[in-house]
């Protein structure tokens, strides 16, 4: 292989490796990948240890729940169910009861994760059976609000933590050093994972960068409101300086002016 090609592949693999995050759970771990769904949300895989050395990889029904939230009811469409069957067969995974999953072992873990990622991306793109363009992401909604209020911000702002550098969606300076991180989810489990991940980020930067005010903006509109009840809400309240519900978005102005 040409040396340039070898360097390109090696460089890409290393960059990809650095883009993954893993959160340990009592059953295994949640892997947050740099691969995106059709709404630009990072794909998350839940790895659960099973008996006899097997590992269950699942999306915890997040992907099909995403389709449902946006008005695409798989259960009521014979055509969509046919397409799901085709996708599952092509990538050798299973789709049952709205869950995308695959049972594998350590030796085949990488290949199986790749199959899951391809499947989730393919399923998420079924959203275009309903709309011609990608849905506006929650991050874009928050950004439009900041622009509409003429609030200046730095996007994808890097902050050094004890472990590594974290990139926050929005940073407001004006001598206040405010970090704003929007959070959205399509299931209670995903809400908890995202809340715990952000809490870890807050903790990781807190010791080195105490000057930052930490603000979480939660997508609680419509069907997403109950997803944040209980532990997700408690975690965010415990570790954030302010938690703003998007149903009361005007309070974001208060949070950034304090």
C-alpha positions as CSV (number, residue, x, y, z in Angstrom):
1,X,0.0,0.0,0.0
2,X,1.2,3.5,-0.9
3,X,2.8,5.2,2.2
4,X,0.4,8.2,1.9
5,X,-2.6,5.8,2.0
6,X,-1.2,4.1,5.1
7,X,-0.7,7.4,6.8
8,X,-4.2,8.5,5.9
9,X,-5.8,5.4,7.2
10,X,-3.7,5.4,10.4
11,X,-4.4,9.1,11.0
12,X,-8.2,8.6,10.5
13,X,-8.3,5.6,12.9
14,X,-6.5,7.6,15.6
15,X,-8.8,10.6,15.2
16,X,-11.8,8.3,15.3
17,X,-10.5,6.5,18.4
18,X,-10.2,9.9,20.2
19,X,-13.8,10.8,19.3
20,X,-15.4,7.9,21.3
21,X,-16.5,8.3,24.9
22,X,-17.4,5.4,27.2
23,X,-19.5,5.6,30.4
24,X,-19.3,2.5,32.7
25,X,-22.7,1.1,33.9
26,X,-23.5,-1.6,36.4
27,X,-24.2,-4.0,33.4
28,X,-21.3,-3.0,31.1
29,X,-20.9,0.4,29.5
30,X,-22.5,3.0,27.2
31,X,-20.3,3.9,24.2
32,X,-21.0,7.4,22.7
33,X,-19.8,7.3,19.2
34,X,-18.8,10.1,16.7
35,X,-21.3,8.6,14.2
36,X,-24.5,10.6,13.7
37,X,-28.1,9.9,13.3
38,X,-30.1,11.8,10.6
39,X,-30.7,14.6,13.2
40,X,-27.0,15.0,14.0
41,X,-27.3,13.3,17.4
42,X,-24.4,11.0,18.3
43,X,-25.3,7.4,18.1
44,X,-25.0,5.7,21.5
45,X,-24.6,1.9,22.0
46,X,-25.3,0.1,25.3
47,X,-23.0,-2.9,25.8
48,X,-24.4,-5.4,28.3
49,X,-22.4,-8.4,29.5
50,X,-24.3,-11.7,29.2
51,X,-23.6,-15.2,30.3
52,X,-21.0,-17.4,28.7
53,X,-18.9,-14.5,27.6
54,X,-21.5,-13.0,25.3
55,X,-22.2,-9.3,24.9
56,X,-25.5,-7.7,24.0
57,X,-25.2,-4.5,21.9
58,X,-28.4,-2.4,21.9
59,X,-29.7,1.0,21.0
60,X,-32.3,0.7,23.8
61,X,-35.1,1.5,21.3
62,X,-33.8,5.1,20.9
63,X,-33.7,5.0,17.1
64,X,-37.3,3.9,16.4
65,X,-38.5,6.1,19.3
66,X,-36.8,9.0,17.4
67,X,-38.8,8.2,14.3
68,X,-42.0,8.0,16.4
69,X,-41.4,11.4,18.1
70,X,-41.1,12.9,14.6
71,X,-44.4,11.4,13.4
72,X,-43.2,8.1,11.8
73,X,-45.1,5.2,13.4
74,X,-43.4,2.0,12.3
75,X,-46.0,-0.2,13.9
76,X,-48.7,1.2,11.6
77,X,-46.8,0.9,8.3
78,X,-46.3,-2.4,6.5
79,X,-43.9,-0.7,4.2
80,X,-41.7,0.6,7.0
81,X,-41.7,-2.8,8.7
82,X,-40.6,-4.3,5.4
83,X,-37.7,-1.9,5.1
84,X,-36.7,-2.6,8.7
85,X,-36.5,-6.3,7.9
86,X,-34.3,-5.6,4.9
87,X,-32.0,-3.4,6.9
88,X,-31.7,-5.9,9.7
89,X,-30.9,-8.7,7.2
90,X,-28.3,-6.6,5.4
91,X,-26.3,-5.9,8.5
92,X,-27.1,-9.2,10.4
93,X,-28.7,-7.6,13.4
94,X,-32.1,-8.0,15.0
95,X,-35.0,-5.5,15.3
96,X,-37.7,-6.6,17.7
97,X,-40.2,-4.6,19.8
98,X,-38.7,-1.4,18.4
99,X,-35.2,-2.3,19.7
100,X,-32.1,-2.7,17.5
101,X,-29.7,-5.2,19.0
102,X,-27.1,-7.8,18.4
103,X,-25.6,-10.6,20.5
104,X,-21.9,-11.1,20.0
105,X,-18.6,-12.1,21.7
106,X,-15.4,-10.3,22.4
107,X,-13.7,-11.6,19.2
108,X,-16.4,-10.2,17.0
109,X,-17.2,-7.0,19.1
110,X,-15.7,-4.5,16.6
111,X,-17.4,-6.0,13.6
112,X,-20.7,-6.2,15.5
113,X,-20.5,-2.6,16.7
114,X,-19.9,-1.5,13.1
115,X,-23.0,-3.5,12.0
116,X,-25.1,-1.8,14.7
117,X,-23.9,1.7,13.7
118,X,-24.7,1.1,10.0
119,X,-28.1,-0.3,11.0
120,X,-29.0,2.7,13.2
121,X,-28.0,5.2,10.6
122,X,-30.0,3.4,7.9
123,X,-33.1,3.2,10.2
124,X,-32.8,6.9,11.3
125,X,-32.8,7.9,7.6
126,X,-36.3,6.5,7.2
127,X,-37.4,9.8,8.6
128,X,-37.1,11.1,5.0
129,X,-40.1,8.9,4.2
130,X,-42.0,11.6,6.0
131,X,-40.1,14.8,5.4
132,X,-37.8,16.0,2.6
133,X,-35.3,17.7,4.8
134,X,-33.6,16.8,8.0
135,X,-35.4,18.0,11.2
136,X,-34.0,21.0,13.0
137,X,-31.9,19.7,15.9
138,X,-32.4,21.0,19.4
139,X,-29.0,22.5,19.3
140,X,-30.0,24.6,16.3
141,X,-33.2,25.7,18.2
142,X,-31.1,27.0,21.1
143,X,-28.6,28.6,18.7
144,X,-31.5,30.4,16.9
145,X,-32.8,31.6,20.3
146,X,-29.4,33.1,21.2
147,X,-29.1,34.8,17.8
148,X,-32.6,36.2,18.1
149,X,-31.8,37.6,21.5
150,X,-28.5,39.1,20.1
151,X,-26.4,37.1,22.5
152,X,-22.9,36.7,21.3
153,X,-21.4,33.2,21.7
154,X,-18.5,31.0,20.8
155,X,-19.6,27.6,19.3
156,X,-17.9,24.3,20.1
157,X,-15.8,25.9,22.8
158,X,-13.0,23.8,24.2
159,X,-12.3,23.7,27.9
160,X,-9.4,21.7,29.5
161,X,-10.5,19.3,32.2
162,X,-8.4,17.1,34.5
163,X,-9.0,14.1,32.1
164,X,-9.2,15.7,28.7
165,X,-10.5,18.6,26.7
166,X,-14.3,19.0,26.5
167,X,-16.1,20.9,23.7
168,X,-19.2,22.7,24.9
169,X,-21.8,23.8,22.4
170,X,-21.9,27.5,23.5
171,X,-19.7,29.8,25.5
172,X,-20.7,33.3,26.5
173,X,-17.9,35.5,27.7
174,X,-18.7,39.1,28.6
175,X,-16.5,38.5,31.7
176,X,-19.0,35.9,33.0
177,X,-17.5,32.7,31.4
178,X,-20.8,30.9,30.9
179,X,-20.9,27.5,29.3
180,X,-24.3,26.4,27.8
181,X,-24.9,22.7,27.0
182,X,-28.2,21.7,25.4
183,X,-29.5,18.2,26.2
184,X,-32.2,16.3,24.4
185,X,-33.2,12.6,24.5
186,X,-35.8,10.2,23.1
187,X,-36.0,7.8,26.1
188,X,-35.6,7.9,29.9
189,X,-32.4,5.9,29.7
190,X,-30.9,8.3,27.1
191,X,-31.8,11.2,29.3
192,X,-30.0,9.7,32.3
193,X,-26.9,8.9,30.2
194,X,-26.7,12.4,28.9
195,X,-27.3,14.0,32.3
196,X,-24.6,11.8,33.9
197,X,-22.2,12.5,31.0
198,X,-22.7,16.3,31.4
199,X,-22.2,16.0,35.2
200,X,-18.9,14.2,34.6
201,X,-17.9,17.1,32.3
202,X,-18.8,19.7,34.9
203,X,-16.8,17.8,37.5
204,X,-13.8,17.3,35.3
205,X,-13.4,21.0,34.5
206,X,-14.5,22.2,37.9
207,X,-11.2,21.7,39.7
208,X,-9.1,23.4,36.9
209,X,-11.5,26.0,35.7
210,X,-13.7,27.2,38.6
211,X,-14.4,30.5,36.8
212,X,-17.0,28.9,34.5
213,X,-20.7,29.1,35.2
214,X,-22.3,25.8,34.1
215,X,-25.8,26.0,32.4
216,X,-27.7,23.0,31.1
217,X,-30.6,23.6,28.7
218,X,-33.1,20.7,28.7
219,X,-35.4,19.8,25.8
220,X,-38.6,19.1,27.8
221,X,-41.2,20.1,25.1
222,X,-44.1,17.8,24.4
223,X,-43.4,14.1,24.8
224,X,-39.9,14.7,26.1
225,X,-41.1,16.3,29.3
226,X,-41.4,13.1,31.4
227,X,-38.1,11.7,30.2
228,X,-36.2,14.0,32.5
229,X,-38.2,13.2,35.7
230,X,-36.4,11.6,38.6
231,X,-32.7,10.9,38.4
232,X,-31.8,12.9,35.2
233,X,-33.3,16.0,36.7
234,X,-31.6,15.4,40.1
235,X,-28.2,14.8,38.5
236,X,-28.4,18.0,36.5
237,X,-29.7,20.1,39.4
238,X,-26.9,18.7,41.6
239,X,-23.9,19.5,39.3
240,X,-25.1,22.5,37.2
241,X,-25.2,26.1,38.3
242,X,-28.5,26.5,36.4
243,X,-30.9,24.1,34.6
244,X,-33.2,25.8,32.1
245,X,-36.2,23.9,30.7
246,X,-36.9,24.7,27.1
247,X,-40.6,25.0,27.8
248,X,-39.6,28.1,29.8
249,X,-36.8,29.2,27.5
250,X,-37.1,32.8,28.5
251,X,-35.4,31.8,31.8
252,X,-32.2,31.2,29.8
253,X,-31.9,35.0,29.6
254,X,-32.0,35.1,33.4
255,X,-29.5,32.4,33.8
256,X,-26.9,34.1,31.6
257,X,-27.5,37.5,33.2
258,X,-26.9,36.4,36.8
